[in-house]
Amino acid sequence: MGFSRSPVGFAVAERFRLIYLKSIGVEKPQGEESPHASSPEDFPGTTLSDGVPLSSDTFSAQAMLQQAKADLKHVDAQVRRMAIQYLEKVDPALSLPLLQEMMTDREPEVRARVLHSLVKLGDPLAGSWLRKGLKDRDSHVRIAALRGLFNTGEKVDLNLFLQFLSDESPWVRRKLATLLGWSHQEGVLPVLAELTRDPDAQVRKAALFSLWSLYPEESEERLLDAMNDPDPVLRRWALRSLETVARTPLSRT
């Protein structure tokens, strides 16, 4: 699959790669374009099944799609990621099967990008892929899966989040605490309360902030407890937060 790697074929492949990279906002290298034209006349057999010649626009789109397909197998993970970004702009009927296959990629940054793309394209199976991503061995992918679940707007069973209370990565636990604060989903108080006792100070702070945003009355006592936190940065933050609460006028009903 893909273009021939003869000198001419390689230059044309790189030309289309530059075109679709430009389409996803990646800066094009400075310098003149390849002298090799991209019109159908430069390639044999560039006609539709009914014998009608392809327009240059149609051919370019097909050529770029073929190059993106080839780049999904490129040795460089960054090239594979950029091909995935390009596929976000392609008809989902064409791109979704290709993206789903990339969930087995060996690089976590690629798998994380795929999850983002599946959610962005509205894959009907995105929920299933995201739940698989929650069990990924890499923390970056687990975070991408968490973010994707919240971005879908779908109400998530809170029991699903309990597994992350003991996740080995503090970054994952911190992201969970932050996302729960953004989601405004009912019933997250017990999860956030547990995260305020996390071994990592940044996780405790994120949980306290989300708790304060969602449950201001219930959070005051925990902010007072945080005044005795072993982490000095968290203690100062708790003090400033309580001072803010004290200066806030009581709402009148």
N, C-alpha and C positions, 0 to 999 in steps of 0.2 A: 504494500500500500504506500502511496506517496509518490513523489517525483523521483525521476532518475537522478543519480548523483554524478552524472557527467557534468563537465564545467558549465554547459548551458543550463541543464536541468537544475543544478545546484543554485545558480544565480536566480533562476525563476522562482524556485522554492523560497529562497531568502527574500525575494521581492514581495511575495505574498505574505510571508511572515511579518515583514515590516508593515504591510498594509493593515493586517488585522491587529498587530500590536498598537498601531496608531489609533485604531478604532476603539481600543480599550484604554486609551489615555497614556500609553507608554511612549516616552519621548523617542522620536526617530533619530538615529544617528545622523550627524552632519555629513554632508557630502552629496555627490551626484547620485541619482537613481541608477539602478542597473540599466544598461543600454538595451537589455533584452525586452522586447515588447510583450505586453500581456494580452494582445488581441487573439481571437480564436485562430487566425490564420497561422500563428506560430506553432500550433499544436495540431497533430493529426486527429481526425475523428471527433472533432468538437461540434457535434450536431445533436439535436434532440432525437428521440426515438422515431419521430415522424419525418425526419430528414430536414427539418427546419434548422438553419444555422443558429447557434447560440449567440445572443448579444454579448458584447464585451462585459456588461454589468453582470449578466447571469453567469457567464463563464468565470469572471473574477470571484463571484460569491462561491461557486462550486470549487474553484481552485483553492480558495482560502479555507474552505471547510475541509478539503482533503489534506491541506497542509496542517491544519489544526489536529486532525485525526492522527497524522503522522507524528506530530509533536507530543501527543499524549504518551508516546512510547520513547520520547527523547531521554537520553541518559541524564540530562541536567534537570533537576527538580524544578528549577525556576522556569525553564521553558515549558514544562508540563503545567505549572500553575498558570502561566500566561495563556496557554491554549485553553485551559478551563475558563478563564475570564472571557476569552473570545466566545466560547460556546454559550455563555450567558446571553449573548445577543442573537443567537440562532434560534430558529423555530424549536420550541421544546420537544416536539415530536421527533426531531432529529438529534437534539443535544442530550436529552435526558437519559436515553440508553447508554450513550457514551460516558456520561458523567457517573452514572451508577456503577459502571465497570471500574471506574477509577477509585472506588471506595476500598479497593484492595491494594492500592499503591503502597509501596514500601516506605514512603516518606510521610511523616505526620503532617507537615505543612501542606502537602497536597491533599490529604484526606480531609483536613480542616477546611480547605478552600472548597472542596467538593460539597461538603455539608452546607456551607454558605450558599453555593450556587443552587443546590436542590431546593432550598427554602425560597430563594429569590425567584426561581422559575415556577414555584407553586407545584412541585412534584406531588401528586396524590399520595405517593409512598414516602414522603419526607419524614413523617412521624416515625415510621419503622426504621428508616436509616438513622434518624437522630437518636433513637433508643439504643441502636447498636453502637452509635458513637459514644454514648454515655459509658460504655464498657470498654472503650478503646484503651490500649495499654499506655498511650501517650496523653499527658495532661493537656496539651494544646488542642487535641481532638475532643477531649471531654469538655473543655471549655466551649469550643465551637458548637458542640451538641447542646450544651446548656443554653447558650445564647440563642441557638436556632429554635429551641422549644419555646422560649419566651417570645421570640419574634413572630412565631406563627399565630400568636394570640389565642392559641388553644388552651383551654383550662387543663392543667396538668394535675394528676393525682399526687398529692403531697407526699405520699409514701415513696414515690419515686426519688424524692430528694433526700430521704433519710440515709441512703447509702453514701451520700457525699459528706455526711457529718464526720466520717472517719476516713475520707479520701486522703491518700498519702501526700497529695500536693496541697500546700496551703494556698497556692494561687487558685486552685479549683474551689476550695472552700470559701475563699474571699469573693470570688466571682459569684458564687451561689448567694452569698449574703447580699451582695450588691443588687443582683437581678431580682431577688425577692422584694427588695425595697422599691424597685421600679414597677413591678408587676401589679401591685395593688390587688393581688389575689387574696381572697378570704382564707383565713385559717392558717396563716403562716407564722403566727405568734410563737407557737411552741418550737418551730424550727429555728427561728431567729434567736429565741431565748437560749436555746442550746448552743448556738454559734457564739453567743456572747461569752461563753466559757471555754472557747477554743484555746488550744495551747499557743497559737500564733497571735501576736498582738494586733497585726494588721487585719486578721480575720475578725477579732473581737471588735475592733473599731468599726469595720464595715457593717457588722451585725448591729452594733449599737446605733449607728447612723440610720440604717434602714428601720430599726425598731422605733427610733425617735420620729421618723417621717410618717410611719404608718400608725403607730400607737403611742402618741405623745404622753398620755397620762401614765400608761404602763411602763414607759421607758425611764421616767424620772428616778425611780428607785434604783434602777440598774445603772444610771449615770452616777448616782451617789456612790454606789458600790465601786464604780470605776475610778473614783477618787483615790482608792487604795490599790489600784492595779499595779503590779510589779513593773510595768513599762512606764517610764516617765513621760514619754510623748503622749501616750494614751491618757495619763492622768491630767496633763495640761489641756488636752482636747476636751475631756469630760468637764473640767472646770469652766472652760470657755462656753461650752454648750449649756451648762447650768446657769451661767451668768446671762446668756441669751434668753433662756426660759424666764429668768427672774425679771428681765426688762420687758418681756412681752406682755402687753395689757391683756387682762382677762376678757374673753369675748362675752358680750351681753346677749342674752336670749330675749 
